[in-house]
Structures are given as structure tokens and as C-alpha cells.
Amino acid sequence: MPLRAHSLSIAFLSAVLLLAGCGKEEPKAPGLYVDETKSILMKNLSPRDVIVRINGVDITKKDFLIRRSLNENVYRLRNKIELGVKNKKAKNYIRSEERDIPNEYIRHELIRQAADAAGIEVPEKRLKSEFKKFLNYIGRPKDSMDKVVALLGKEEGRVLVDFMRDGIRAELLRDTLATNGYYTVTDEMVSNHLARIVAWNKNADRLNEKARKKANQFREKVLNGGDFKELGKKTAQIHPEYAEKWDSFQLMEFSEENQQLRDWLATANAGDISGPIDLDDGIAIVKVVDKWKEPQGQGHEPVDEFELVRCTFKAYQYTLVETEEEIRKQYRIELERNLMSQLGERLWKNAVIEFPNGKDFWGKAQKPAPAESVDSPGPDNNEAVPEEAADKKVVPDGASDKEGSK
């Protein structure tokens, strides 16, 4: 899981974005990747120049710029950063996201065309439900959608609503591929998953205690005069480079999985060193290198910004408590993801993609990754199961004959 809360993991976009496939590491999307040394803002192309033609439909540089602006403005609204004002966080964010914009746009266009051909319409009630989710996501539950669309900009607002509508249409289109019984979750799948949970939890507490002991030993050495950076680079089991340089953060940027860190930082000052803190990727000792007030633009109060370093140890710091209902729900999600991946593969296979300004400008075209087998919801099957559990091999196999992706 990412340590930062990802600002574009918006619920209403999930159906569109799932066309990328759901690999356990980097999503292998159909479409294109922008060369990191280039940009859709290249001066030798005008806004009217066609970047890519999808089944005869032209997508221009202007279209991509509008999508780029939408991504940035949504990020600003969610993080309470004034629109249109220079901001380091927003600038760094959109730079990191820019290379994925072509993929998002191409997947969106493929879905739009397929949904139009199938005559799929979105019930108004369901669209309003997605509006409500989005308003909650950006922290404006009391605002109207019209007001937020106006804030984002006329063109950006139009694209936003189109993406929301086509995200729903993607789900409806996906479900037309489901055969009878496809979404059935068997009792065997559930019982095997419950066995995995028991095996996982059996050793989790003991392994976590070992990690906390190592973390406390590291902390004592630092408090007794040891250099955090040098000791951390030698001692850390996860991202040792973060002992020298991690990043700067505001409290709102941390996901719920990192609540302990957020709570500690709320009263921390420059130079403070934490006790063992459960992060989403291990158990860590965190140091505040610096702390300052970061301006947020006119009408917004400055907020605390923290420059942090950390020394992190491997752990299984969470135990799993899931009901049969929750397990069935998670399996259903995995099966839906698999079917969306199949839909994306089918649309890409039958698409005619042209690049009037040259393929090299965007990078090498890629086909979607093949669908994988359905994984057990819960702990990532790429993660090691704690010691004894790994020997017993209790990974659910009830879904081994079905296709899916995580």
C-alpha cells in the first residue's frame, strides 16, 4: 500500500482505470506511456494538433491539457490548495501523474465508444450517487456538484462529469460479459480464506514484537548519540535510504493506515524522535528533521509541513478480522476486476490506434497484461505469510480455476 493517500484513486473513476488491469505492482495498461524526458506540453505542437486517433476519433493536445488541468484541480480541492496559485505540492503531483494521462484518456475513449455502440445509458439516480461520493472525497459534502464543476473550470467540469458517467457505463458494460454463475463465491473459497486468516494471525503478534524490539534498540542508540542517518542506512530492513532523506508531508497526506504517525506528528516538533510506529509498510522510528508553516493560498490558513526521515523494520503489524460476508464481498470485487481486465483487453485488441505526430513522441505502445487467477482478498499474495503459516500453504485455492486480477 502507498504511504501517501493517492489523490486520484477516486471511486467514480475506478471502473475506467481498471481497464489498465490490476497487477500487484505496476499496472500494465493498454495504451501508451509518455517518455519521461518529454511532455504533452511540447512547444512544437499546437492545442489543435491531433495526438492520437482512436477508431477514427481525434484526441488533440488540448484534450490532454484539459485532463491534466482537471487532475491538478481535483488534487488542489482535496488538499485545500487554492486553485490557480503556484504551489510546490501541486506542481510535483501533476508532474508525477502526467505520464499516465494518455492511458486514462485512451481507456476512457474506448469505453465511451463501446458503451455508445451498446446503447448503455446511466440511470440518473446512480449518477447522483457518484456525485455524492466525489463531493465526500474532496471534502465538500455540503456543496452542490454544479458549484464544484464551476470551481474546476467549464471544460474541466465537463470532462469530470463525462468520466463519472463513463465509469458507471464501464461497469454496466463489464457485467454484460458475465456468464451465469460467474460471480458465485463458493463455500470452499470462503473456508480456505478463513484458514489463511488463522494462519496469518497466529504468528503476527510475535513477529511484530520482534520488529518493535529492533526499533527500540535502534532508537536507544540514536538517543545515546548515534547518527540517525548512518545507523538507519545500515539497520533499516525497508527503504534504508529513507533514513537519510524521505520527504516532506502535511498531516492530510497520510492515509488511514498511517493514523499512528499522523497522531504523533500532531504534537511533534523539529528534532523529535518517535517510538515504534505502525506504518502501512512496517514498524518504524521516525524523526522530524524540520517543521514549518506552508502557505495554502488566499483564504486558507498555513498548515504544518514536516520534513521526515525514518528507519523501518519488516513486520506484520495488522491482524485480520473478517466476517464471511466481508470475504464474499472481497471475492466479488476481485471477480469484477478480472472481468474489467478482460473487457479492456478485448477493446484494445479490436481498436485502431493511430499517431499522426509519430509513435515515438508517446513511447512504445503496449498490449494489456493477460488476466491472472483470482487472488484471496486480504493480505497480498505477493507478501510472505508469517513463518509457520507459509509452511502450511493455506492460500485459498477455491478460486484457482477462475480468472481474475488484483
C-alpha positions in Angstrom: 0.0 0.0 0.0 1.3 3.5 -0.7 2.2 5.6 2.3 0.6 8.7 0.9 -3.1 8.8 0.3 -3.3 8.7 -3.5 -5.3 11.7 -4.6 -6.7 10.3 -7.9 -7.9 6.9 -6.6 -11.4 8.3 -7.0 -14.2 5.9 -6.6 -16.1 7.1 -9.6 -13.1 6.6 -11.9 -12.3 3.1 -10.7 -14.2 1.4 -13.5 -12.4 3.3 -16.2 -9.0 2.9 -14.6 -9.5 -0.8 -14.1 -9.1 -1.2 -17.8 -5.4 -1.0 -17.1 -5.6 -4.4 -15.5 -4.8 -4.8 -11.8 -1.3 -6.1 -11.4 0.2 -6.4 -8.0 3.0 -4.0 -8.7 2.9 -1.6 -11.7 -0.4 -1.7 -13.7 0.3 -2.9 -17.2 -2.1 -0.8 -19.1 -3.2 -1.0 -22.7 -2.2 2.2 -24.4 0.8 4.5 -24.2 3.4 5.8 -21.8 4.7 9.3 -22.2 8.5 9.4 -22.5 9.6 10.8 -19.1 12.0 13.2 -20.9 9.2 14.7 -22.9 5.8 16.2 -22.2 2.4 16.8 -23.8 3.3 20.5 -23.4 5.9 20.4 -26.1 6.1 23.8 -27.8 6.2 22.3 -31.4 2.6 21.2 -31.2 -0.4 23.5 -31.1 -3.5 22.8 -29.0 -5.4 21.7 -32.1 -2.8 19.1 -33.2 -4.0 15.5 -33.0 -2.0 13.4 -30.6 -3.8 10.1 -31.0 -6.7 8.9 -33.2 -8.8 6.1 -31.7 -11.1 4.2 -34.1 -11.3 7.4 -36.2 -11.9 9.8 -33.2 -9.2 12.5 -32.9 -7.8 13.4 -29.5 -5.9 16.6 -29.5 -3.2 18.2 -27.4 -5.9 20.5 -26.0 -7.9 17.4 -24.8 -4.9 16.2 -22.9 -4.2 19.6 -21.4 -7.8 19.8 -20.1 -7.4 16.4 -18.5 -4.1 17.5 -16.9 -5.8 20.6 -15.5 -8.7 18.5 -14.1 -6.3 16.2 -12.3 -4.4 19.1 -10.8 -7.6 21.0 -9.7 -9.1 17.9 -8.1 -5.9 17.4 -6.2 -5.9 21.1 -5.1 -9.6 20.9 -3.9 -9.0 17.7 -1.9 -5.8 19.1 -0.3 -7.3 22.6 0.3 -4.8 24.3 -2.0 -6.1 27.4 -3.8 -6.8 26.9 -7.5 -4.6 28.9 -9.9 -1.9 29.8 -7.3 1.6 28.5 -7.6 2.2 25.6 -5.2 5.1 23.2 -4.9 3.0 20.2 -3.8 0.5 20.6 -6.7 3.3 21.1 -9.2 5.2 18.0 -8.1 2.0 16.0 -8.0 0.9 16.7 -11.6 4.4 16.1 -12.8 4.3 12.6 -11.3 0.8 12.0 -12.8 1.3 13.4 -16.2 2.7 10.3 -17.9 -0.5 8.3 -17.1 -2.9 10.9 -18.6 -2.7 9.4 -22.2 -3.6 6.0 -20.9 -6.5 7.3 -18.9 -7.8 9.2 -21.9 -7.4 6.3 -24.3 -9.2 3.9 -22.0 -12.0 6.4 -21.4 -12.5 6.9 -25.1 -12.5 3.1 -25.8 -15.2 2.7 -23.1 -17.2 5.6 -24.4 -17.3 4.2 -27.9 -18.2 0.7 -26.7 -20.9 1.9 -24.4 -22.4 4.1 -27.1 -22.4 1.1 -29.5 -24.2 -1.0 -26.9 -26.7 1.7 -26.2 -25.8 1.8 -22.5 -27.3 4.7 -20.5 -26.7 5.7 -16.9 -29.6 5.9 -14.5 -29.8 9.4 -13.1 -30.1 8.1 -9.5 -26.8 6.2 -9.9 -25.0 9.3 -11.3 -26.2 11.4 -8.4 -24.8 8.7 -6.1 -21.4 9.1 -7.7 -21.7 12.9 -7.4 -22.2 12.4 -3.6 -19.1 10.1 -3.4 -17.0 12.6 -5.2 -18.1 15.5 -3.0 -17.2 13.5 0.1 -13.9 12.5 -1.5 -12.8 16.2 -2.0 -14.1 17.2 1.5 -17.0 19.2 0.2 -20.1 17.1 1.2 -22.3 20.1 1.6 -21.5 21.7 -1.8 -23.6 21.1 -4.9 -22.0 19.3 -7.9 -22.7 22.4 -10.0 -20.7 24.6 -7.7 -17.7 22.2 -7.7 -17.9 21.9 -11.5 -17.8 25.7 -11.8 -14.7 25.8 -9.5 -12.9 23.3 -11.6 -13.5 25.2 -14.8 -16.0 24.8 -17.6 -14.1 22.3 -19.8 -12.6 20.5 -16.8 -16.0 20.2 -15.2 -17.5 18.7 -18.4 -14.7 16.1 -18.6 -15.1 15.3 -14.9 -18.8 14.5 -15.4 -18.1 12.6 -18.6 -15.6 10.4 -16.7 -18.0 9.8 -13.9 -20.8 8.8 -16.3 -18.5 6.6 -18.4 -17.1 5.0 -15.2 -20.6 3.7 -14.5 -21.1 2.7 -18.1 -17.9 0.7 -17.9 -19.3 -1.3 -15.0 -22.6 -1.9 -16.8 -20.7 -2.9 -20.0 -18.5 -5.2 -17.9 -21.4 -7.0 -16.4 -22.7 -7.9 -19.9 -19.7 -10.2 -20.2 -20.6 -12.2 -17.0 -21.9 -15.7 -17.7 -24.4 -17.4 -15.3 -22.6 -18.2 -12.1 -19.5 -16.1 -12.8 -20.0 -14.0 -9.6 -20.6 -17.1 -7.4 -18.4 -17.3 -4.4 -18.3 -20.9 -3.1 -18.2 -22.0 0.5 -14.9 -23.7 -0.3 -13.4 -20.3 -1.3 -14.6 -18.7 2.0 -13.4 -21.6 4.2 -10.0 -21.6 2.6 -9.7 -17.9 3.1 -10.6 -18.2 6.7 -7.9 -20.7 7.1 -5.4 -18.3 5.7 -6.5 -15.6 8.2 -6.0 -18.0 11.1 -2.5 -18.9 9.8 -1.7 -15.2 9.3 -2.8 -14.1 12.7 -1.1 -17.0 14.5 2.4 -15.5 14.2 1.6 -11.8 13.6 1.8 -10.7 17.2 5.1 -12.5 17.8 6.7 -11.1 14.7 5.5 -7.6 15.4 7.1 -7.8 18.9 10.4 -8.7 17.3 10.2 -5.7 15.0 9.3 -3.3 17.8 12.3 -4.7 19.8 14.6 -3.9 16.9 13.0 -0.5 16.5 13.5 0.3 20.2 17.1 -0.8 20.1 17.8 1.5 17.1 16.1 4.4 19.0 18.2 3.9 22.1 21.4 4.0 20.0 20.2 7.3 18.4 19.3 8.8 21.8 22.7 7.8 23.1 24.4 9.8 20.5 24.3 7.6 17.4 23.8 9.2 14.0 20.2 8.5 12.7 21.2 8.6 9.1 24.2 6.3 9.3 22.7 3.9 11.7 19.4 3.8 9.8 21.1 3.1 6.5 22.8 0.1 8.0 19.9 -1.1 10.1 16.6 -0.5 8.2 15.0 -3.5 6.6 12.7 -1.4 4.3 13.9 1.6 2.3 17.2 2.2 4.1 17.6 5.3 2.0 14.7 6.9 3.9 17.0 7.2 6.9 18.9 9.9 5.1 16.1 11.5 3.0 12.4 10.6 3.0 10.1 13.5 2.1 8.1 16.4 3.5 4.5 15.9 4.4 1.4 17.6 5.6 -0.9 15.6 8.0 -3.7 15.4 5.5 -1.5 13.5 3.1 -1.3 10.4 5.3 -3.7 7.6 4.6 -5.8 5.9 7.4 -3.3 3.1 7.6 -0.8 5.6 9.0 -3.0 7.0 11.7 -0.4 6.4 14.4 2.1 8.6 12.5 -0.4 11.3 12.0 -1.4 11.3 15.7 2.3 11.5 16.7 3.1 14.3 14.3 0.2 16.4 15.6 2.3 17.4 18.6 5.8 16.7 17.3 8.5 19.4 16.7 11.8 19.6 14.8 14.3 17.2 16.3 11.7 14.9 17.9 12.2 11.1 17.5 9.2 8.8 17.8 8.9 5.4 19.5 7.9 2.4 17.3 5.1 3.5 14.9 3.0 1.1 12.8 3.1 2.2 9.2 1.5 0.5 6.3 4.8 -1.0 5.2 6.4 -1.9 8.5 7.2 -0.6 12.0 9.4 2.5 12.1 11.2 5.0 14.2 10.5 8.5 12.7 12.5 11.7 13.2 11.3 15.2 12.4 14.2 16.9 10.7 12.3 20.2 10.2 8.9 21.7 10.7 7.4 24.9 9.2 4.2 26.6 8.1 3.4 26.1 4.5 1.2 28.7 2.8 -2.0 27.4 1.2 -3.1 30.4 -0.8 -5.5 33.3 -0.3 -8.3 32.5 2.1 -6.6 29.4 3.6 -4.6 29.2 6.8 -1.0 27.9 6.5 -0.6 24.3 7.6 2.3 22.4 9.3 4.7 20.8 6.9 7.2 18.2 8.3 10.5 17.0 6.8 10.9 13.4 7.9 13.3 10.6 7.9 12.6 7.0 9.2 14.2 3.7 10.0 11.7 0.9 9.2 11.6 -2.8 10.1 9.7 -5.7 8.5 6.5 -6.6 10.4 3.0 -8.0 10.0 1.6 -5.2 12.1 -2.0 -5.8 11.4 -4.1 -8.8 12.2 -7.1 -9.8 10.1 -10.7 -9.9 11.4 -13.1 -10.6 8.6 -16.6 -12.0 8.5 -17.9 -14.4 5.9 -19.9 -11.5 4.4 -16.8 -9.4 4.0 -14.9 -12.2 2.4 -17.6 -12.8 -0.1 -17.7 -9.1 -0.9 -13.9 -9.0 -1.5 -14.1 -12.0 -3.8 -16.8 -10.3 -5.7 -14.5 -7.3 -6.2 -11.7 -9.5 -7.5 -14.0 -11.2 -10.0 -15.3 -7.8 -11.1 -11.7 -6.6 -11.6 -10.9 -9.7 -13.7 -13.9 -9.1 -15.9 -12.9 -5.4 -16.4 -9.5 -6.5 -17.4 -11.0 -8.9 -20.0 -13.1 -6.0 -21.3 -10.0 -3.8 -21.6 -8.1 -6.5 -23.4 -11.0 -7.0 -25.8 -11.4 -3.3 -26.6 -7.7 -2.8 -27.1 -7.4 -5.9 -29.4 -10.1 -4.6 -31.7 -9.1 -0.9 -31.6 -7.4 1.0 -34.4 -4.9 3.4 -32.8 -3.1 5.9 -34.9 -0.4 8.5 -34.0 -0.5 11.4 -36.5 2.5 13.1 -34.9 4.6 9.9 -34.6 4.6 7.0 -32.2 8.0 7.9 -30.8 6.5 11.1 -29.2 4.5 9.0 -26.8 6.7 5.9 -26.4 6.2 2.3 -27.2 2.6 1.1 -27.4 1.8 -1.8 -25.0 -0.8 -4.5 -25.0 -2.7 -5.2 -21.8 -1.4 -7.8 -19.4 -3.3 -11.2 -19.6 -5.8 -11.8 -16.8 -4.5 -13.5 -13.7 -6.1 -16.0 -11.4 -8.3 -14.6 -8.7 -6.4 -13.9 -5.5 -7.6 -14.3 -2.0 -8.8 -11.0 -0.7 -7.0 -9.8 2.4 -3.2 -10.0 2.6 -1.5 -9.6 -0.8 -0.5 -13.0 -2.0 2.9 -11.5 -3.0 3.6 -10.9 0.7 5.1 -13.7 2.7 2.8 -15.3 5.2 4.4 -15.2 8.6 6.8 -18.1 9.1 4.8 -21.2 10.2 1.8 -20.1 8.1 4.0 -20.1 5.0 4.9 -23.8 5.6 1.3 -24.9 5.8 0.4 -23.4 2.4 -3.2 -22.4 3.3 -3.6 -19.9 0.5 -7.2 -20.2 -0.7 -7.3 -22.4 -3.8 -11.1 -22.4 -4.3 -10.6 -19.7 -7.0 -7.7 -21.3 -8.8 -9.8 -22.3 -11.7 -11.2 -18.9 -12.2 -9.7 -15.9 -13.9 -9.1 -12.5 -12.3 -6.6 -9.9 -11.3 -5.7 -8.0 -8.2 
